[in-house]
Amino acid sequence: MDRADVIIFGGGLVGLALASALDSSGLSAIVVDPADPAPRSASSFDGRTSAVSSSSMRMLEAIGVAGQLAEPGCPIWRIAVADGLKPGSLHFDPEDDEPLGFMHENRNLRAALQARAEAGKNLWLMWKSRVASVDRGDHGVVVALEDGRKLSAPLLIAADGRNSKTREAARINVARWKYDHQAIVSVLRHELPHEHVAYEIFYPTGPFALLPMNDDAKGHRSAIVWSVPQEDAAGWLSLSEDDFAAEAAAAMGGFLGKIELLAPRSSFPLGFHHAATMTAQRLALVGDAAHAIHPIAGQGLNLGFRDAAALTQVLVEGARLGLDLGDRQLLDRYQRWRSLDALSVAFATDSLTRIYGIPGKTASAVRRFGMGLVGRISPFRNKLMSEARGTSGELPLLLRGLPI
């Protein structure tokens, strides 16, 4: 039987970040994932990107992931929020020399996290492995794999995504709903420079996000996340590349000049879910297994990284005290630390989605008046900027860039 300090189900971005964080602090982990990692590291760019907050980047640097990145992320130096193309937008500009966040291609994040995990001294990566049974007993966790191997640890961590079978097996209730929207993602090349500004343009039919990316040899690039009504998604995806680019240019108001499509368009349904609890007997949930939010503020992945940072600190500090890593008091500390923050961000993004989805001139005027107030009241603006950076609340050591 193979033994480790924790067993992690799921080798995605959050699962590998958690494994690397534990390894950097001297704890061992076994990562179990049924996927084959080879296609994930393919060199072709599929158009998927992620906004990584400045605090999440500090964690990736502290645990040795940032050094594995094929290229540095594109810094975001300003966030501009607008109600359609009407005047009265709201800007967030940092007052220090740290960007609000960085845009990364998902393929680069995956490759860097996998390379860091493969180099770990205390990590075992069991790819293409399927779970046959799980026993979370009073004295430990025993996992049987379909190939006959058995694994043992004091704690099981579910990082197996929004449709987590581990969460379902633990009978953890989940609040969930759908937004009746699809998000279309791709990458554009544009004539004029983005100047490191991330734009969030709200329309009654859904928000249009334009996110700065590193230039390539041929020019300027930005990623888009365009939320469209479910019934219209097939029509948007069926447009030719030139027609879709023209529609995107119109949605942007043409402020970046001529537009062309660089990556295949893909889409995914938008929904919300939040687990009633992030822990159970000898079990902790992280990332999408615990919560999934609207991509309106680009905080989904960062919430998962915050889970990983907090859980790592709880476990490392517990190990130093000689505690059983599946002990209830450690899991309760993690639950208290992360549940309120995750719920607050989820509530804020859900509220924004609903408020900006109200049609009509009166609603638009009220929203623009509110944005004007926020722009003039520094404490409100700074609070929202802290949320974007991931620096609000009780920050785990790794998110400050400090070792545990």
N, C-alpha and C positions, 0 to 999 in steps of 0.2 A: 504494500500500500504506500503510495506517494503522499507525503505530508508537507504542509506549508502553514504559514500563519493565517492566510486567507485563501479562499477559492473565489475566483471572479468568473461569472458567466457573462461572456460578451467581450469581444476583442475589437470593438469600434473605437472611435476617438476618445470617448470618456473612459471606457474600460482600460485602454492602454495607458492613458494619462494617469489613472489611478494606480495601475501596476507599477509604472515608472516612479511615481511619487513614493510609493511604499518602498520600492527597491532603494531609492536614494536615501531613505531614512533607516535602512537596515532590516526591514521586514521582508519576508518571502511571500510569494504569491504564485498560484497556478491559474493561468487564464485558459478557459475552455470556450471554444467557438467552433461551430460546425462549418464555417466558411473556409474556402481556399483563399489565402491571402495573395496569391500570385496575380489574379486579375486586378486586385485593388491597387497594385503598384504599377499598373500599365502607364506608359509614358504619355498617352494621349490625354488631352484635357477635355473633360466632359462638360465644362461650363459651371460646375458646382463650386461655390465659394463659401467662406465663413468669415464673419466679423469676429475677431478675437479681441476682447477688451484689453486695456493696458495692464490690468491686474492679472488676467489670465496669462498674458505674455510673460509677466514676471515669474509666474509659476513655471511655465515651460522653460524659461531660462534656468531657474533654480534646480529643476530636476533633470537637466541635460538634454531636453528635447530641442530647444531652439538652435543649438549647434548642429543639429542634424538636418535642418531645413535646407532645401535646395536653393532657396532664395529668401531674402527677408520679406516680410509682409509689407504691403503698401500702407504707410501711416495715414490715419484719418485725423486731420487737423481742424476740421469744422464739421458740424452737423447742421444742416439747414432743413427746417420743417415748414411746409407751406400747405395751405388749404386750396387745392387746385393751383391754378396759375394766377390767382388774385394777389394783389399787394398785401403786405402785412405778414411776411414770413418771420420765423423765429430762428435765431442762430445761436449755436453753442460753440464757444471758442475757449480753449484752455488758457489759463493765465500763467501757466508755467511751461517748461520745455518738454513735457511728456504728452504724446498724442493721446487722443481719446480711445484709440484702438488701432487695429491693423487688419487689413484684408488679406486673406490667404486662399490660395487654391486648395480645395479639399484633398486633392491627390498629394500635394506637398505635405500637408499636415499628416495624412495617413502614413506616408512613407517615413517621415521623421519620427513619428510615434512608434512605428513598427521597428525601425532601426534602433531606437533607444531601448525598447523592450527586449529586443534580441541580444543587445549588449549587456543586459542586466545580469548581475551576479546571483541574484536571489529569485529569478523569475523562470518559470517554465511555461512556454507557449504551446498549448495543445490544439493546433488547428485541425480542421476536418474531423473533429471529435464530437460525438453526440452523447447526450446524457440519457442513461437508461433509468436511473432512479436517484432520489435524493432523500437522505434521512437526516433531519435536523433534530437531533436528540438533546437530552439534558446535558450531556457531557461533550458534545462535539457534532460536527457535520461529516457525514460519509456520503460520497458521490460515487456511483457506479456508472462507468461508461459502457457504451454498446459493445466496444471491443474487449470487454472483460476487465479493464484496468479499474482500480479503485483509488479514490483520493480522499484525504482526510484533512480537516482544518477546524479551528475553533469557530470560524465565521464564514458564511457564504455572502457574497456581494453580487446583487443582480444588476448588471449593466447591459441587459439583453434587449433594450429598446422599448418602444411604446407599446408593443404587443407582448410584453414580457410574460412568458409562461411561468417563470419563477414567481412573479407577483401573483398570478392567478392561482398557482398551486398553494400559495400561502393564504389565499382567500382574503386578500387585502382589497377593500372596496375602493372604487375609483369614480370620481365625478368626471363626466366627460360630455362634450357636445361637439357638433360639427358647425363650421362657419358657412357652409354652402358656397365655398369659394375654392378655387384652385390657384396655387402659386406657380407662375411660369418663370423659370429661371434661365438665364443665358448670359452671354458676355457680348458687349458692343465695342466696336472701335469707333472713335469719334474724332472729328477734325480739330477741335479746340481742347486744350488741357483741362483736366478736372480740378487741378490745384488742390488736390487732397481733400475735397469736400464730399461728404456723404449727404445725399438728398433724400428726403422722405416727402413725397407729394401725395396728399390725400385727395381722393375722388370718392363720390358717393358709391361708385361701383367697386371700390377697393383701393388700397394704397399702392403707389408706384415707388419703389426704392431704387436709387441709383448709387452704386457703391464704388469708390475709386480703387483701381488696381494698378500694379506696376506697369509702366509702359513696356512694350516689346520693341523689336527692331523696326517694326513698321508703323508705330505710332501709339496713340493714347488709347487706354482701355478702361472700361467700367463694367461691373456686374450689375445685372438688374434682377429684382424680385418683384414681379408684377402680379398682384392679386386680382383675379377676375372672377365674375360669377360662374358657378359650376356649369350652368347651361351654355355659357359662351366659350368655355375653355377649348372645346374641340375646334371651334371656328378659328380661334386665335392660333392654335397649333397648326391648322391646315393652311394658313397664309404662306405665301412664298417668303423667302428670306428678305427680299427687297420690300415687300408690302409690310411685313412685320416691323422692319426697321423704320419705315416711314411712319407707322402708327406710334412706335416708341418715340420717335423724334417729336411728333405732335404732342404726346403726353408730357414730354420734357419742355415744351415750349421752344424747342430749337436752340437752346442756349449753349449747346456744345457743338453746333455746326452739323456738318454732314455725318450721317450714321450708317454703319454697316454691321451685320451680324457676324460674330466670330466663332461661336460655339453652337452646337445643337441645342434646340430648345427642349427642356424637359419640364414636367409639371408634377405636382403632388398635392393631394387634398389637404386642406387646412382644418385643424381641429384643436381642441383643448382637452387635456385631462390632468387630473391631480389626484395622487393617491391619498387616501384618508390618513395613512401613516407611512413613514419611510422606513420603518423597522418592524420586525417580528422576531420570533424566537430564533436566535443565531442567524439573523438575516438583516441586511441593510440594502436599500434601493438607492441607486444613483442615476443621474441623467434622465433620459426619456423613460426609463422604467418607473421613475417616480413622478415625473411631470413633463408635460409638453405644452408649449404656448404658441400663440400666433407669432409669426416672424416679423411683425411690425417694427420691433426695436432691435432685432438681431441678437437677442439675448439667450436663445435656447441653448446653444453650445456652452456659453459662458456659465449658465446655471449649472450645467453638468460639471464643468471644471471647478466651480465653487463647491459642489458636493464632494468632489474628489479631494480637494484641498482640506476641507473641514474633516472629512472622515479619516484621512491620513493622519491629521494632527491628533484626533481623538484616540486612534489606535496606537500611534507611536507613544504618546504620553501614557496611555494605559499599560503598554508593554514595559515601559520604564518603571512603573509602579508594581510590576509583577502580576497584573490582573489578567484574567482569562479574557481574550480578545472578543469573545462572544458574550461577555458579561452584560447583564441588563442595564447596569448603570452607565456603561460606555455607550450602548445603543441609545439610551435615553438622552444622553448629552448630545449625540449627533442629531437626534430627532428635534430637540429644542433649538439647536443651532441653525439647522437648515430649513425646517418646515415653514417658519414664519416668513423668512426672506423669500423662499420660492413662491409661497402663496401671494406675497405682496407684489412681486414682479408679474406673476400670472394675472392677478386682478388688474394691475395697471395696464398691461397690454390688452387685455380683454376690453377694459373700459374705453381705451383709445380707439380700438377697432369699432366699437358700437357708436361712440360719440361722433367720429368722423364719417360714419356711414349714414348719418341722418341727412337726407336731401333737403334742398330748399335754400333760398337766399337768407332767410332769417337765421337758420342754423349756422350757415357759413359765416354770417356777420358776427354771431356770438362767439364762434370758435376763433375768429381772427382777433376779436377784442380780448379774449382770454390769452391768446399767444402774445399780444402786445403787453398785457399785464405781466406775464411771466418774464418777458424780455426786459422789463424795467425793474423788476424786484429781484435783486441779486440772490437772496437766500433761496428762492424758488428755483432760479436758473442753476445755481450751484448744486442744489440737491439733485436735479435732473441730470446734470453733467456727471455727478458722482455715480449715479445709477448706470449711466452709459459706460463709465470707466470700470465699473464693478468694484468701487472703493467704498460703498456705503455699508453701514452696519459693522458688526464685529468681524473683522477681516482675519482669516487664517494666516499663519505665518508665511506659507508658500505664496499666497497672493500678494504679500508685501515684498516678495523676493528674498525671504529669509529662510534658512534651513530650520528644520524642526529639532 
